[in-house]
Amino acid sequence: MPFDVLVRNARVLDGTGTPWKVHDIGIRRGRIAQVGRLNRSKAAVEIEAAGKYVAPGFIDIHTHSDVGILVDPTAESAVRQGAT
């Protein structure tokens, strides 16, 4: 089954403290479906990320957006800075 988005050749940081590894990231219906070498996979949109770092699934548990979330419940300012 093809992916909606395929990020190719990214330096993936998994949050465990181990060194980054070059992987592809397959995304389907807005969620990470697979990470690894997806050489034969296809997608509607492919993003070449060679030399770029990707940290899928990180969650920021410490921000100072207390007031911002009251002003904008979608947390647009936090999301644009990488907080999820």
PyMOL CGO cylinders between C-alpha atoms (Angstrom):
from pymol import cmd
from pymol.cgo import CYLINDER

trace = [
    CYLINDER, 0.00, 0.00, 0.00, 1.54, 3.35, -1.00, 0.3, 1, 1, 1, 1, 1, 1,
    CYLINDER, 1.54, 3.35, -1.00, 2.12, 6.15, 1.49, 0.3, 1, 1, 1, 1, 1, 1,
    CYLINDER, 2.12, 6.15, 1.49, 0.58, 9.60, 1.35, 0.3, 1, 1, 1, 1, 1, 1,
    CYLINDER, 0.58, 9.60, 1.35, 3.97, 11.18, 2.12, 0.3, 1, 1, 1, 1, 1, 1,
    CYLINDER, 3.97, 11.18, 2.12, 7.42, 9.62, 2.02, 0.3, 1, 1, 1, 1, 1, 1,
    CYLINDER, 7.42, 9.62, 2.02, 10.37, 11.43, 3.58, 0.3, 1, 1, 1, 1, 1, 1,
    CYLINDER, 10.37, 11.43, 3.58, 13.53, 9.96, 2.09, 0.3, 1, 1, 1, 1, 1, 1,
    CYLINDER, 13.53, 9.96, 2.09, 17.09, 9.78, 3.43, 0.3, 1, 1, 1, 1, 1, 1,
    CYLINDER, 17.09, 9.78, 3.43, 16.47, 11.74, 6.63, 0.3, 1, 1, 1, 1, 1, 1,
    CYLINDER, 16.47, 11.74, 6.63, 18.82, 11.71, 9.61, 0.3, 1, 1, 1, 1, 1, 1,
    CYLINDER, 18.82, 11.71, 9.61, 16.33, 10.30, 12.10, 0.3, 1, 1, 1, 1, 1, 1,
    CYLINDER, 16.33, 10.30, 12.10, 16.70, 11.06, 15.82, 0.3, 1, 1, 1, 1, 1, 1,
    CYLINDER, 16.70, 11.06, 15.82, 14.51, 8.71, 17.83, 0.3, 1, 1, 1, 1, 1, 1,
    CYLINDER, 14.51, 8.71, 17.83, 14.83, 10.38, 21.23, 0.3, 1, 1, 1, 1, 1, 1,
    CYLINDER, 14.83, 10.38, 21.23, 16.63, 7.48, 22.93, 0.3, 1, 1, 1, 1, 1, 1,
    CYLINDER, 16.63, 7.48, 22.93, 20.03, 9.18, 22.92, 0.3, 1, 1, 1, 1, 1, 1,
    CYLINDER, 20.03, 9.18, 22.92, 21.48, 6.86, 20.29, 0.3, 1, 1, 1, 1, 1, 1,
    CYLINDER, 21.48, 6.86, 20.29, 23.18, 8.43, 17.26, 0.3, 1, 1, 1, 1, 1, 1,
    CYLINDER, 23.18, 8.43, 17.26, 20.99, 9.40, 14.31, 0.3, 1, 1, 1, 1, 1, 1,
    CYLINDER, 20.99, 9.40, 14.31, 20.46, 6.91, 11.49, 0.3, 1, 1, 1, 1, 1, 1,
    CYLINDER, 20.46, 6.91, 11.49, 19.54, 7.54, 7.87, 0.3, 1, 1, 1, 1, 1, 1,
    CYLINDER, 19.54, 7.54, 7.87, 15.99, 6.28, 7.30, 0.3, 1, 1, 1, 1, 1, 1,
    CYLINDER, 15.99, 6.28, 7.30, 12.92, 6.91, 5.22, 0.3, 1, 1, 1, 1, 1, 1,
    CYLINDER, 12.92, 6.91, 5.22, 9.64, 7.78, 6.92, 0.3, 1, 1, 1, 1, 1, 1,
    CYLINDER, 9.64, 7.78, 6.92, 6.34, 6.63, 5.42, 0.3, 1, 1, 1, 1, 1, 1,
    CYLINDER, 6.34, 6.63, 5.42, 3.27, 8.62, 6.43, 0.3, 1, 1, 1, 1, 1, 1,
    CYLINDER, 3.27, 8.62, 6.43, -0.28, 7.44, 5.86, 0.3, 1, 1, 1, 1, 1, 1,
    CYLINDER, -0.28, 7.44, 5.86, -3.45, 9.34, 6.91, 0.3, 1, 1, 1, 1, 1, 1,
    CYLINDER, -3.45, 9.34, 6.91, -1.40, 11.86, 8.91, 0.3, 1, 1, 1, 1, 1, 1,
    CYLINDER, -1.40, 11.86, 8.91, 0.45, 9.26, 11.00, 0.3, 1, 1, 1, 1, 1, 1,
    CYLINDER, 0.45, 9.26, 11.00, 3.88, 7.69, 10.79, 0.3, 1, 1, 1, 1, 1, 1,
    CYLINDER, 3.88, 7.69, 10.79, 3.22, 4.25, 9.34, 0.3, 1, 1, 1, 1, 1, 1,
    CYLINDER, 3.22, 4.25, 9.34, 6.76, 2.98, 8.88, 0.3, 1, 1, 1, 1, 1, 1,
    CYLINDER, 6.76, 2.98, 8.88, 10.38, 4.01, 9.46, 0.3, 1, 1, 1, 1, 1, 1,
    CYLINDER, 10.38, 4.01, 9.46, 13.34, 2.30, 7.80, 0.3, 1, 1, 1, 1, 1, 1,
    CYLINDER, 13.34, 2.30, 7.80, 14.78, 1.79, 4.35, 0.3, 1, 1, 1, 1, 1, 1,
    CYLINDER, 14.78, 1.79, 4.35, 11.70, 2.07, 2.14, 0.3, 1, 1, 1, 1, 1, 1,
    CYLINDER, 11.70, 2.07, 2.14, 13.50, 1.98, -1.21, 0.3, 1, 1, 1, 1, 1, 1,
    CYLINDER, 13.50, 1.98, -1.21, 10.70, 0.29, -3.16, 0.3, 1, 1, 1, 1, 1, 1,
    CYLINDER, 10.70, 0.29, -3.16, 7.87, 2.29, -1.60, 0.3, 1, 1, 1, 1, 1, 1,
    CYLINDER, 7.87, 2.29, -1.60, 5.83, 4.92, -3.44, 0.3, 1, 1, 1, 1, 1, 1,
    CYLINDER, 5.83, 4.92, -3.44, 3.93, 7.97, -2.22, 0.3, 1, 1, 1, 1, 1, 1,
    CYLINDER, 3.93, 7.97, -2.22, 1.76, 10.76, -3.55, 0.3, 1, 1, 1, 1, 1, 1,
    CYLINDER, 1.76, 10.76, -3.55, 4.32, 13.24, -2.17, 0.3, 1, 1, 1, 1, 1, 1,
    CYLINDER, 4.32, 13.24, -2.17, 8.01, 12.50, -1.72, 0.3, 1, 1, 1, 1, 1, 1,
    CYLINDER, 8.01, 12.50, -1.72, 10.35, 14.75, 0.24, 0.3, 1, 1, 1, 1, 1, 1,
    CYLINDER, 10.35, 14.75, 0.24, 14.11, 14.44, -0.15, 0.3, 1, 1, 1, 1, 1, 1,
    CYLINDER, 14.11, 14.44, -0.15, 15.61, 15.08, 3.28, 0.3, 1, 1, 1, 1, 1, 1,
    CYLINDER, 15.61, 15.08, 3.28, 19.26, 14.13, 2.76, 0.3, 1, 1, 1, 1, 1, 1,
    CYLINDER, 19.26, 14.13, 2.76, 21.37, 16.09, 5.23, 0.3, 1, 1, 1, 1, 1, 1,
    CYLINDER, 21.37, 16.09, 5.23, 18.30, 17.14, 7.23, 0.3, 1, 1, 1, 1, 1, 1,
    CYLINDER, 18.30, 17.14, 7.23, 17.36, 15.94, 10.73, 0.3, 1, 1, 1, 1, 1, 1,
    CYLINDER, 17.36, 15.94, 10.73, 13.92, 14.55, 11.52, 0.3, 1, 1, 1, 1, 1, 1,
    CYLINDER, 13.92, 14.55, 11.52, 12.69, 13.80, 15.03, 0.3, 1, 1, 1, 1, 1, 1,
    CYLINDER, 12.69, 13.80, 15.03, 9.30, 12.11, 14.56, 0.3, 1, 1, 1, 1, 1, 1,
    CYLINDER, 9.30, 12.11, 14.56, 6.98, 11.92, 17.52, 0.3, 1, 1, 1, 1, 1, 1,
    CYLINDER, 6.98, 11.92, 17.52, 8.79, 14.23, 19.93, 0.3, 1, 1, 1, 1, 1, 1,
    CYLINDER, 8.79, 14.23, 19.93, 6.51, 15.81, 22.51, 0.3, 1, 1, 1, 1, 1, 1,
    CYLINDER, 6.51, 15.81, 22.51, 7.49, 19.04, 24.23, 0.3, 1, 1, 1, 1, 1, 1,
    CYLINDER, 7.49, 19.04, 24.23, 6.53, 18.71, 27.88, 0.3, 1, 1, 1, 1, 1, 1,
    CYLINDER, 6.53, 18.71, 27.88, 7.92, 22.10, 28.93, 0.3, 1, 1, 1, 1, 1, 1,
    CYLINDER, 7.92, 22.10, 28.93, 6.85, 25.31, 27.24, 0.3, 1, 1, 1, 1, 1, 1,
    CYLINDER, 6.85, 25.31, 27.24, 5.96, 28.77, 28.44, 0.3, 1, 1, 1, 1, 1, 1,
    CYLINDER, 5.96, 28.77, 28.44, 2.81, 29.04, 26.35, 0.3, 1, 1, 1, 1, 1, 1,
    CYLINDER, 2.81, 29.04, 26.35, 0.42, 29.13, 29.31, 0.3, 1, 1, 1, 1, 1, 1,
    CYLINDER, 0.42, 29.13, 29.31, -1.22, 32.39, 28.29, 0.3, 1, 1, 1, 1, 1, 1,
    CYLINDER, -1.22, 32.39, 28.29, -0.83, 31.73, 24.56, 0.3, 1, 1, 1, 1, 1, 1,
    CYLINDER, -0.83, 31.73, 24.56, -2.99, 28.62, 24.74, 0.3, 1, 1, 1, 1, 1, 1,
    CYLINDER, -2.99, 28.62, 24.74, -5.80, 30.70, 26.27, 0.3, 1, 1, 1, 1, 1, 1,
    CYLINDER, -5.80, 30.70, 26.27, -5.55, 33.25, 23.46, 0.3, 1, 1, 1, 1, 1, 1,
    CYLINDER, -5.55, 33.25, 23.46, -5.26, 30.63, 20.69, 0.3, 1, 1, 1, 1, 1, 1,
    CYLINDER, -5.26, 30.63, 20.69, -6.51, 27.14, 21.69, 0.3, 1, 1, 1, 1, 1, 1,
    CYLINDER, -6.51, 27.14, 21.69, -4.96, 25.63, 18.54, 0.3, 1, 1, 1, 1, 1, 1,
    CYLINDER, -4.96, 25.63, 18.54, -1.51, 26.55, 19.97, 0.3, 1, 1, 1, 1, 1, 1,
    CYLINDER, -1.51, 26.55, 19.97, -0.44, 27.78, 16.57, 0.3, 1, 1, 1, 1, 1, 1,
    CYLINDER, -0.44, 27.78, 16.57, 2.57, 29.67, 17.97, 0.3, 1, 1, 1, 1, 1, 1,
    CYLINDER, 2.57, 29.67, 17.97, 3.85, 26.58, 19.82, 0.3, 1, 1, 1, 1, 1, 1,
    CYLINDER, 3.85, 26.58, 19.82, 3.27, 24.20, 16.90, 0.3, 1, 1, 1, 1, 1, 1,
    CYLINDER, 3.27, 24.20, 16.90, 5.17, 26.47, 14.50, 0.3, 1, 1, 1, 1, 1, 1,
    CYLINDER, 5.17, 26.47, 14.50, 8.14, 26.29, 16.88, 0.3, 1, 1, 1, 1, 1, 1,
    CYLINDER, 8.14, 26.29, 16.88, 8.11, 22.49, 17.01, 0.3, 1, 1, 1, 1, 1, 1,
    CYLINDER, 8.11, 22.49, 17.01, 6.16, 21.88, 20.21, 0.3, 1, 1, 1, 1, 1, 1,
    CYLINDER, 6.16, 21.88, 20.21, 3.58, 19.15, 19.88, 0.3, 1, 1, 1, 1, 1, 1,
]
cmd.load_cgo(trace, "trace")
